[in-house]
Amino acid sequence: MKKILFATTALIATAGMAAAEIKLSGYGRFGALYVEGGSPETRIESRFRVNIDGTTTADNGLTFGARVRMQADDSSFDGQGSAGAAGLSGARFYAMAGGLTVGVGNILGAIDSMPNLYTGSIGLSGLGYANVVSSFGADDFQSTGTGRNGVEVIYDGGQFGGHISYSNSDADGTVNGVTLERTAGHVSATFNTITVALGFQDSNVATDTEWALTVGGKIGMGTVALAYADNGTAGDKFTLSGDFEVGSATSVQAYYTNDEAQVDEDAFGIGFKHDLGGGASLRGGVAETHGTTRADMGVLFAF
């Protein structure tokens, strides 16, 4: 009788757990990075990132979930060869039904989530991500910080999409005694292989992105994108970028950027990615980022 009761209890517990899931994903990367004028100029580039996702599906079909991220990299490199300690991000919680998602906490942010915003990112480390026209003057998911503690609504209808986000505080608290506050949104539409997205933001930070436009998609053997942003008092920023297949396992990424916020307004770079199989790839690149030369090379493996 005890065996029957134990088996029945285990079955009920297993059935209850079937709707819940814990998932780990992420990547590791390591290699060498050169930054002109850095101290030192050449150093080890490394990062290990683990996303921890927990989800469960209620009886009514509504999915609830949360994500935190653990990340260790060389951001605290002190010239003595030490690596950065791992840090844990603030949590993002969400509820999802069909194509609609409501998220709170360490939100993704409507501007930073625009399609084609990161197209043309090069090398192992992004080499400064000068290609990103928002200049990161908008909310985004913080990998090792608390994040913006905001709220967002995301709609994914396949051909059409939309994203609205709002935040009013973070770990920094205030800028010049004023509480940080951002309201942003973007809409997107896909026609054949081309996606167009338009985003707007109302912020009390003068250098934040006010509006942005991206257009991009697959053309032949590659992906080409145009992006533009009005970054408030920091001026306008424009990027032309592409990602092209040059072999069965090799692709080349390139971009040109003009940024009015910089003394030297021009930035450009070229990089490559060679697929090694099993989620691993060899990557590298070189960029001239507003007067500073950067280069890197190494291996990235996803899991």
Disulfide bonds with the S-S distance in Angstrom:
none
